[in-house]
Amino acid sequence: MSWFTRNKRSLEYAKNASLVVASWVPVMIVANEHVCYFGKIEGSSMRPTFNPSDHSQDWVFLWKFGLREHNGLKVDDVVLFRSPQNPEKVLCKRVKGVQGDMVMTRSPYPRDHCHIPRNHLWVEGDNIHSIDSNTFGPISSGLVVGKATAIIWPPSRVGRVPCGGREVRASRLESYD
């Protein structure tokens, strides 16, 4: 009796299980590309919101679906986006202004105020020493890859992404929407 004959049931089970797993691969790819995924936060630019110490590494749940719609992103949302200076890098910052807003800027930005153009965002790190829109100006909303909605790791920090950011300031002077 051959090995295949003896293990016919096991082989049938393995074949069916493989087909089930394989049928979910396209669903997971579409979900990862267009709906949601998980991301690791690196660096200190969003401290204390993320990675509150040098020894911590936060993972977040990122929502992608509907971000391109009008009002898909709001002030104080935390977003991950492709760096306008190096598209290979993904940065994490807090939205401080949306299209039509006038924001107060900080050094090294060359002017005291900036009007946010259509389909652009003003983003800043929670850490005052962050490289953000004060360095590279408003970013195109097309660079956004996801909105961080929850911290999922480490277990001691699981929960919604806290609101806030840098010290309270009048970041939005006017809205033209």
C-alpha positions as CSV (number, residue, x, y, z in Angstrom):
1,M,0.0,0.0,0.0
2,S,1.5,3.4,-1.0
3,W,2.0,6.4,1.2
4,F,-0.6,8.3,-0.8
5,T,-3.2,5.6,-0.4
6,R,-2.7,5.4,3.4
7,N,-2.9,9.2,3.8
8,K,-5.7,9.9,1.4
9,R,-7.8,11.6,4.1
10,S,-5.0,13.7,5.3
11,L,-4.1,14.8,1.8
12,E,-7.7,15.6,1.0
13,Y,-7.9,17.7,4.2
14,A,-4.7,19.5,3.4
15,K,-5.9,20.2,-0.2
16,N,-9.2,21.7,1.1
17,A,-7.4,23.8,3.8
18,S,-5.0,25.1,1.2
19,L,-7.8,26.1,-1.1
20,V,-9.6,28.0,1.8
21,V,-6.4,29.8,2.7
22,A,-5.6,30.6,-0.9
23,S,-9.1,32.0,-1.5
24,W,-8.6,34.5,1.3
25,V,-5.2,35.8,0.0
26,P,-6.8,38.2,-2.5
27,V,-9.3,39.4,0.1
28,M,-6.4,40.2,2.5
29,I,-4.4,41.9,-0.2
30,V,-7.4,44.2,-1.1
31,A,-8.0,44.9,2.6
32,N,-4.4,45.8,3.2
33,E,-4.2,48.1,0.2
34,H,-7.6,49.9,0.5
35,V,-9.1,49.4,3.9
36,C,-6.8,48.9,6.9
37,Y,-3.5,47.6,8.1
38,F,-1.0,47.6,11.0
39,G,2.0,49.9,11.2
40,K,5.0,50.2,13.4
41,I,5.8,53.7,14.7
42,E,9.5,54.5,14.7
43,G,11.4,57.5,16.1
44,S,10.6,60.1,18.7
45,S,8.8,62.8,16.6
46,M,5.4,61.8,18.0
47,R,6.6,61.4,21.6
48,P,4.8,61.2,24.1
49,T,1.8,60.1,22.0
50,F,3.7,57.2,20.5
51,N,6.9,55.5,21.7
52,P,6.9,57.4,25.1
53,S,10.4,56.2,25.9
54,D,13.5,55.2,24.0
55,H,12.8,51.5,24.9
56,S,9.2,51.4,23.6
57,Q,7.9,50.5,20.1
58,D,4.3,51.2,19.4
59,W,2.2,49.4,16.7
60,V,-1.0,51.1,15.5
61,F,-4.1,50.2,13.6
62,L,-4.2,52.3,10.4
63,W,-7.5,53.1,8.6
64,K,-7.3,53.8,4.9
65,F,-10.8,53.6,3.6
66,G,-12.5,56.9,2.8
67,L,-9.5,59.1,3.5
68,R,-9.6,60.7,0.1
69,E,-13.2,61.9,0.6
70,H,-14.0,65.5,1.6
71,N,-13.6,65.7,5.4
72,G,-11.9,62.3,5.4
73,L,-9.2,63.8,7.5
74,K,-9.7,66.4,10.3
75,V,-7.5,68.5,12.5
76,D,-5.9,66.4,15.3
77,D,-6.0,63.1,13.3
78,V,-2.7,61.3,13.3
79,V,-1.6,60.2,9.8
80,L,1.1,58.2,8.3
81,F,2.3,59.6,4.9
82,R,5.1,59.3,2.4
83,S,7.8,61.9,3.2
84,P,7.8,64.7,0.6
85,Q,11.6,64.8,0.9
86,N,12.2,61.0,0.6
87,P,9.2,58.9,-0.8
88,E,10.9,55.7,0.5
89,K,10.2,56.9,4.1
90,V,6.9,56.9,5.8
91,L,6.4,59.5,8.5
92,C,3.8,59.8,11.3
93,K,2.5,63.3,12.3
94,R,-0.7,65.0,13.6
95,V,-2.9,67.0,11.2
96,K,-2.9,70.7,12.4
97,G,-4.5,72.2,9.3
98,V,-6.6,71.1,6.3
99,Q,-7.3,72.7,3.0
100,G,-8.6,76.3,3.4
101,D,-7.1,76.8,6.9
102,M,-4.6,79.5,7.8
103,V,-2.1,78.1,10.3
104,M,0.5,79.8,12.5
105,T,3.9,78.4,11.6
106,R,7.2,77.9,13.5
107,S,10.8,78.2,12.6
108,P,12.3,77.1,10.1
109,Y,9.2,77.9,8.0
110,P,9.9,81.2,6.2
111,R,6.6,83.0,7.1
112,D,4.5,83.5,10.2
113,H,1.3,82.1,8.6
114,C,0.5,79.6,5.9
115,H,-2.7,79.2,3.9
116,I,-3.3,75.5,3.3
117,P,-3.9,74.9,-0.4
118,R,-6.7,72.6,-1.8
119,N,-6.0,68.9,-1.2
120,H,-3.1,69.6,1.2
121,L,-2.5,69.2,5.0
122,W,-0.4,70.9,7.6
123,V,1.2,68.2,9.8
124,E,3.3,68.5,12.9
125,G,4.9,66.0,15.2
126,D,3.9,66.1,18.9
127,N,7.6,66.5,19.8
128,I,8.7,70.1,19.3
129,H,11.9,69.0,17.7
130,S,10.1,67.1,15.0
131,I,10.8,67.6,11.3
132,D,7.3,68.4,9.9
133,S,5.4,70.9,7.8
134,N,7.4,73.7,9.5
135,T,10.3,72.3,7.6
136,F,8.8,71.1,4.3
137,G,5.5,73.0,4.1
138,P,2.0,71.7,3.5
139,I,1.9,68.1,2.2
140,S,-0.4,66.7,-0.5
141,S,-3.2,64.6,0.9
142,G,-2.2,62.1,-1.8
143,L,0.9,61.2,0.3
144,V,-1.3,60.0,3.2
145,V,-1.2,56.2,3.5
146,G,-3.4,55.8,6.6
147,K,-4.9,57.3,9.7
148,A,-3.8,55.9,13.0
149,T,-6.9,55.1,15.1
150,A,-5.6,52.8,17.8
151,I,-2.5,51.6,19.5
152,I,-2.4,47.8,19.4
153,W,1.0,47.1,20.9
154,P,2.4,46.9,23.5
155,P,-0.5,45.5,25.6
156,S,0.0,48.1,28.3
157,R,-0.8,50.9,25.9
158,V,-3.7,49.4,23.9
159,G,-6.4,51.9,23.2
160,R,-7.5,54.8,21.0
161,V,-4.9,57.3,19.8
162,P,-5.0,60.2,22.3
163,C,-6.0,63.7,21.1
164,G,-3.8,66.6,21.7
165,G,-0.3,66.9,20.6
166,R,2.0,69.9,21.2
167,E,1.0,72.5,23.7
168,V,-2.3,74.1,23.0
169,R,-2.0,76.9,20.5
170,A,-4.1,78.7,17.9
171,S,-3.1,76.5,15.1
172,R,-6.2,77.3,13.0
173,L,-6.8,81.0,12.5
174,E,-9.6,80.8,9.9
175,S,-11.3,78.3,7.8
176,Y,-12.3,79.1,4.2
177,D,-14.3,75.9,3.5
